[in-house]
Amino acid sequence: MKFNVPSKDFYNFVSAVSKVINSKNTIAVLNNFLFTLDGDQLTIKASDTENSLVGRMTVFEAEGSGSVCIDARLLVELLKEMPDQGITFEIDDDTFEVKISYASGSYNTLAINGQEYPVPLREEEANVMAFTAPSEQVIKGMEATLFAVGSDELRPQMMGVLWDVKADGIIFVATDTRKLVKYVNRLAAPGVEGSFILPLKSASVLRTVFAREEEIKVTVTPKRATFESPSFVFDCVLIKGAFPDYNRVIPANNPLVVTVDRLGLLNAVKRVGVFGDGGAGLVKFIITPGKIELNAQDNNMGKSGRETVPCDYEGKAITIGFGGPYIIEIFSSLPSAEVVMKLSDPSRPAVCLPAEESETSQTIILLMPMNII
């Protein structure tokens, strides 16, 4: 088996596929890529037993066919340092010796028979939902919500991103109980309805690998989801259970409306937070017409910080506490130059919105306040 590929294109390809491989695998062969050559089409597969990612690319000067397993880490690290030029893979079908060569060097390693790579058993499932979406719609959904995914194993339904698919668009939701993100994107209409919870790792792989694709075909069964483009096929296990009713927890009426420069407040919170309690990260917001005063302190260490940020606000004075790290996450994720914060009282959640959005998207972020002592 033999083929030639451009080194940098191949590096980008295998690096993307490697995202699904765990740092530690109970099955040793899963530390490898499964290479399969058929004519001038090379497929590379990686798996962690529950999820699998297959990449497809065209190679040159192809000879023979077959499948072998090649150490993924070794290959990615080699290609990362390889100069940008054509490289040739020669694989002995009997001994599984692999020779990787280019104009000024060659490398040798051993592969494993491709038949040793595990083939998962798949049960046929009914209730299939299928639709096609532009990659931009999917990637923006992941980027808007991933930072809010929970990590509490006692609440497994919150350890992923909810896809609430509607006929006219997709609603992406994530929450860790302290914050909640609802991102609606109507760039394209799926034409079907249903919902599923995509695990954090799967959502991260999807965001990274499919970013340069144009369209993604999504096929969903009660247990699994498959995302397919011309270059990649990603199959993953879904999270079981029901996601919390996100619409019920979003306040319908927060009458106190503050508009503030996003970067101005973000950078001020970063500075003030340095002088606060490193554990709780409490930052006190004293909001009065025209300004927000930020206060943080750590009495045990004898340090405190204070800064004032201008804002557009004409309501009554209100003092409310937020976790500095949460404010930083939220204001870093919002795309607009200004952010609107809607409040009611110090014990009720704040609603954060971008001041400007496109006609096809809507972002709502809910943030629970902290008690002020």
C-alpha positions in Angstrom: 0.0 0.0 0.0 1.5 3.4 -1.0 0.3 7.0 -1.4 1.6 10.6 -1.5 0.1 13.6 0.3 1.0 17.3 0.9 2.4 17.4 4.4 0.6 20.5 5.8 -2.7 19.5 4.4 -2.3 16.0 5.8 -1.3 17.5 9.2 -4.4 19.6 9.4 -6.4 16.6 8.4 -5.0 14.1 11.0 -4.9 16.8 13.7 -8.6 17.3 13.3 -9.4 13.6 13.4 -7.2 13.2 16.5 -9.5 15.4 18.6 -11.8 12.4 19.4 -8.9 10.3 20.9 -8.7 10.2 24.7 -5.4 10.9 26.4 -5.8 7.5 28.1 -7.5 4.6 26.5 -8.5 1.3 28.1 -8.1 -0.4 24.7 -4.6 0.2 23.4 -5.4 0.0 19.7 -7.5 3.2 20.1 -4.3 5.1 20.5 -4.0 4.6 16.8 -5.6 6.0 13.6 -7.3 3.4 11.3 -6.0 4.1 7.8 -8.0 2.7 4.9 -7.0 3.2 1.3 -9.4 2.5 -1.5 -8.2 3.8 -4.9 -7.2 7.4 -4.4 -9.5 7.8 -1.4 -7.9 7.6 2.1 -10.1 7.5 5.2 -8.7 8.0 8.7 -10.7 7.0 11.7 -10.3 7.7 15.4 -12.5 6.5 18.2 -12.9 6.4 22.0 -15.4 3.5 21.9 -18.5 5.7 22.3 -17.6 8.3 19.6 -15.9 8.0 16.3 -14.6 10.5 13.8 -13.8 9.6 10.2 -12.0 11.9 7.8 -11.8 11.5 4.0 -9.3 12.9 1.6 -7.9 12.4 -1.9 -4.3 11.2 -2.1 -1.9 10.9 -5.0 0.2 8.1 -6.6 -1.9 5.6 -4.8 -1.0 1.9 -5.1 -2.8 -1.0 -3.5 -5.5 -1.0 -0.9 -6.2 -2.1 2.6 -6.3 -0.9 6.2 -3.7 -0.5 9.0 -3.5 1.2 12.4 -0.8 3.8 12.9 0.2 5.5 16.2 -1.8 8.7 16.3 0.4 10.7 18.6 3.6 9.8 16.7 2.1 10.8 13.4 0.6 14.1 14.5 3.9 15.2 16.2 5.9 14.2 13.1 3.7 16.0 10.7 3.6 19.1 12.9 7.3 19.6 12.4 7.4 18.5 8.8 8.3 21.1 6.1 5.5 21.9 3.6 6.1 19.4 0.8 4.9 16.1 -0.5 5.4 13.0 1.7 5.1 9.4 0.7 3.7 6.6 2.8 4.8 3.0 2.0 3.2 0.2 4.0 4.2 -3.4 3.7 1.1 -5.5 3.6 2.8 -8.5 5.2 5.1 -7.1 7.9 3.1 -3.8 8.4 6.4 -1.9 8.3 5.7 1.8 7.5 8.1 4.1 5.7 7.4 7.8 5.7 9.7 9.7 3.3 10.2 13.1 1.7 13.0 14.8 -0.2 15.4 15.2 2.7 14.5 12.4 5.1 12.7 9.2 6.0 11.1 7.6 9.0 10.2 4.1 9.9 7.7 2.6 12.3 5.4 -0.4 12.6 1.7 -0.5 12.1 -1.0 -2.9 13.3 -3.3 -5.0 11.2 -6.4 -2.9 10.6 -8.7 -5.9 11.4 -7.7 -5.4 15.1 -9.4 -2.0 15.2 -12.7 -2.5 17.1 -15.9 -2.3 15.1 -18.8 -1.2 17.4 -22.1 -2.9 17.1 -24.9 -0.5 16.2 -28.6 -1.3 16.9 -31.1 0.0 14.4 -33.1 2.7 16.0 -36.5 4.2 15.1 -37.6 7.8 15.4 -34.8 9.2 13.3 -34.6 13.0 12.8 -32.6 14.3 10.0 -31.8 17.8 8.6 -29.1 19.8 6.9 -27.7 23.0 8.4 -25.0 25.5 7.3 -21.8 24.9 9.4 -22.0 28.6 10.4 -25.3 27.9 12.2 -23.9 25.0 14.1 -20.5 26.4 14.9 -22.0 29.7 16.2 -24.3 27.6 18.4 -21.4 25.8 19.9 -19.3 28.9 20.4 -22.2 30.7 22.1 -23.0 27.9 24.7 -19.9 25.8 25.5 -18.6 28.0 28.3 -21.9 27.5 30.2 -21.9 23.7 30.1 -22.1 22.2 33.6 -19.6 19.8 35.1 -21.6 18.3 38.0 -21.8 14.5 37.4 -24.9 14.4 39.6 -26.7 16.5 36.9 -25.6 14.6 33.8 -28.3 16.3 31.6 -26.4 19.6 32.2 -23.1 18.3 31.0 -23.9 19.1 27.4 -25.5 21.4 25.0 -29.3 21.1 24.3 -30.3 21.3 20.7 -33.9 22.3 20.6 -34.6 21.9 16.9 -37.6 23.9 15.5 -39.0 24.0 12.0 -37.7 27.5 11.5 -34.4 27.4 13.4 -32.3 25.8 16.2 -32.2 26.8 19.9 -28.9 26.0 21.6 -29.0 26.0 25.4 -26.4 25.3 28.1 -26.4 25.8 31.9 -24.4 25.0 35.0 -27.2 26.3 37.4 -25.2 29.5 38.0 -25.5 30.7 34.5 -27.7 29.8 31.5 -27.3 30.6 27.8 -30.1 30.5 25.2 -28.9 31.1 21.7 -31.4 31.0 18.9 -30.2 30.8 15.3 -32.5 31.0 12.3 -29.9 31.2 9.6 -31.5 28.1 8.0 -34.8 26.3 8.7 -34.4 22.6 9.5 -38.0 21.8 8.7 -38.2 19.2 11.5 -38.7 19.3 15.2 -37.0 17.4 18.0 -34.4 17.8 20.7 -31.2 16.1 22.0 -28.3 16.8 24.4 -24.9 16.8 22.9 -22.0 16.0 25.4 -19.4 18.6 26.0 -16.6 16.7 24.3 -18.7 16.0 21.2 -19.7 19.7 21.0 -16.1 20.7 21.2 -15.0 18.3 18.5 -17.9 19.5 16.3 -16.9 23.1 16.7 -13.2 22.5 15.9 -13.4 19.9 13.1 -16.4 21.2 11.1 -15.5 24.9 11.3 -14.3 25.0 7.6 -17.1 22.9 6.2 -20.0 24.5 4.3 -22.9 22.2 5.3 -23.5 19.6 7.9 -26.0 16.8 7.6 -27.4 15.9 11.0 -29.0 12.5 11.7 -30.3 11.9 15.2 -31.7 8.8 16.9 -32.7 8.4 20.6 -29.2 7.3 21.5 -26.8 8.8 18.9 -26.2 11.7 16.5 -24.2 11.7 13.3 -22.8 14.8 11.7 -21.6 14.5 8.1 -19.9 16.8 5.6 -17.9 16.0 2.4 -14.7 15.7 4.5 -15.8 14.2 7.9 -18.3 11.9 9.5 -18.7 12.3 13.3 -20.8 9.8 15.3 -21.4 10.3 19.0 -23.4 9.1 21.9 -26.0 11.5 23.3 -26.8 12.3 26.9 -29.9 10.5 28.3 -32.6 12.3 30.2 -34.6 15.5 30.0 -33.0 19.0 29.9 -34.4 21.5 32.4 -37.2 23.8 31.2 -35.0 26.7 30.2 -37.8 29.1 29.3 -39.4 28.8 32.8 -36.3 30.2 34.5 -35.7 33.2 32.3 -37.4 36.2 33.9 -40.1 37.7 31.8 -39.8 41.2 33.3 -36.6 42.8 34.6 -37.4 46.5 34.6 -34.0 48.0 35.4 -32.0 48.3 32.2 -28.3 49.0 32.0 -26.4 49.5 28.8 -22.6 49.4 29.2 -19.5 49.1 26.9 -18.6 45.4 26.8 -14.8 45.7 26.8 -14.8 48.5 29.3 -16.7 46.5 31.9 -14.9 43.3 31.0 -11.4 44.7 31.6 -12.5 46.6 34.7 -13.9 43.3 36.3 -10.6 41.6 35.4 -8.6 44.3 37.2 -10.9 44.6 40.2 -11.2 40.8 40.5 -7.4 40.5 41.2 -8.0 42.2 44.6 -11.0 40.1 45.6 -11.5 36.8 47.3 -9.8 34.2 45.1 -12.4 31.6 46.1 -15.8 33.2 45.7 -14.7 35.8 43.2 -17.4 38.2 44.4 -17.5 41.6 42.6 -20.1 44.1 44.0 -21.9 46.2 41.4 -23.2 49.5 42.7 -25.3 50.8 39.8 -26.5 54.4 39.8 -27.6 56.7 37.0 -24.7 57.1 34.6 -22.1 54.7 36.2 -21.3 51.3 37.7 -19.0 51.2 40.7 -17.2 47.8 41.0 -15.9 46.7 44.4 -14.0 43.6 45.4 -12.2 42.8 48.6 -10.4 40.1 50.5 -10.4 40.8 54.2 -8.2 37.9 55.0 -5.4 39.2 52.8 -6.1 42.9 53.5 -6.7 43.9 49.9 -9.4 45.6 47.9 -10.1 47.1 44.5 -12.5 49.7 43.3 -13.2 51.1 39.8 -16.0 53.1 38.1 -17.3 52.4 34.6 -19.7 54.7 32.8 -23.0 53.3 31.7 -26.4 54.3 30.3 -28.8 53.9 33.2 -31.6 56.1 34.6 -33.3 53.9 37.2 -33.1 53.6 40.9 -29.8 52.8 42.6 -29.2 49.1 43.0 -26.4 47.1 44.6 -25.9 43.5 43.4 -23.1 40.9 43.5 -21.8 38.7 40.8 -19.0 36.2 40.5 -16.2 37.9 38.7 -15.2 34.8 36.7 -18.8 34.4 35.4 -19.0 38.0 34.3 -15.7 37.6 32.5 -17.0 34.4 30.7 -20.3 36.1 29.7 -18.8 39.4 28.5 -16.1 37.5 26.6 -18.6 35.4 24.8 -21.0 38.2 23.7 -20.3 39.6 20.2 -21.5 43.2 20.4 -19.7 46.4 21.4 -22.3 47.1 24.1 -24.2 44.8 26.4 -27.6 45.3 28.0 -28.1 44.0 31.5 -31.7 43.7 32.8 -32.1 43.6 36.5 -35.0 43.5 39.1 -33.5 43.2 42.6 -30.3 41.9 44.2 -31.7 38.4 44.7 -33.1 37.8 41.2 -31.1 36.7 38.2 -29.7 39.2 35.7 -30.4 38.9 32.0 -27.5 39.8 29.7 -28.1 40.6 26.0 -25.9 41.9 23.2 -27.0 45.5 22.3 -27.0 44.6 18.6 -27.5 41.2 16.9 -28.1 40.0 13.4 -31.7 39.4 12.2 -31.2 35.6 12.3 -29.9 35.2 15.8 -30.8 36.0 19.4 -28.7 35.5 22.6 -30.0 35.5 26.1 -27.7 34.8 29.1 -29.0 34.4 32.6 -26.7 35.0 35.5 -27.5 34.3 39.2 -26.3 36.9 41.7 -24.2 36.2 44.8 -25.1 37.2 48.3 -23.5 40.4 49.5 -22.3 40.2 53.1 
